[in-house]
Amino acid sequence: MDPRNSEKTKALAKRVAFSTIGIVIISLGTTICRIGGVGVDPFTAMNIGISGLLGLSLGIYQLAVNIALLVLVFIFGRKQIGIGTIINMVAVGFLIDFFTWLLTSMLPLDGSIFQAGVCLVIGVGLFTFGVSTYMNTDTGVAPYDAVALIIADRTPAPYTPARMAQDILVAAIAFFVGGPIGVFTVISAFFTGPLITFWNDHATIPMLKHAGAYAHS
C-alpha cells in the first residue's frame, strides 16, 4: 500500500472518530437540557413534539425527517454531505432517546430551579463543545445544518441571518406542536456561536491538531 494512502486513511479514520464523539456529546448535552426542563435545540424540539403527536419514538421520526432533508441536500448542496452526515442523521435521535432513558432512571430529578440551572450550564457546555468538535472534522454536516449553508451559497442571504430565520421558524413550529421549548431553545437559536468559537480556539482545534484529525491542518 502506498504510504501516502495509508496516512490519508488513518487521518480520515481519526476525523470520523472525533466526529462521532462530537455527535455523542451533542446528544448528551441536548438530553441534559431536556431532562432539566430547560428545552432543547429548535430542530429536536420540533421533532419531539411531532413524534409525540404521531406516537413514534424520537429516533424513528427524526431519522425519517433527516432522510427527507438529505434528499434535498443531495439535490441542492451535495458538497455538504459526508460520512459525518450519515452518522449524525441516524444516531442523534436514538442517542437522545437512550440518554433520556438512562439519565431519568439514574438521577433524582426534582424539577427545582437549581437543578434546571445546573442542567442548562452543563447541557449548553456539552452541546457547544460537541458541535465544535464535529464541525471541525469536516466529515459532512447534518441535513438540518446544511439548509442554511445551501441558502447562503445559492442566494444573496448571509449565513447567520439564514440560520437564525431557519431556527426561529422551526422553534415556532415546535411551540405549536408541544415541543419542549425553553431557555436552551433560545440560546441555541441565538447565542451558541460565541461559545462554539471559544471551544474552537481553546479546546477542540488544538485537540484535533494534536491528534492529527483537524480538517484544515
Order of alpha helices (4+ residues) and beta strands (2+ residues): alpha-alpha-alpha-alpha-alpha-alpha-alpha-alpha-alpha-alpha
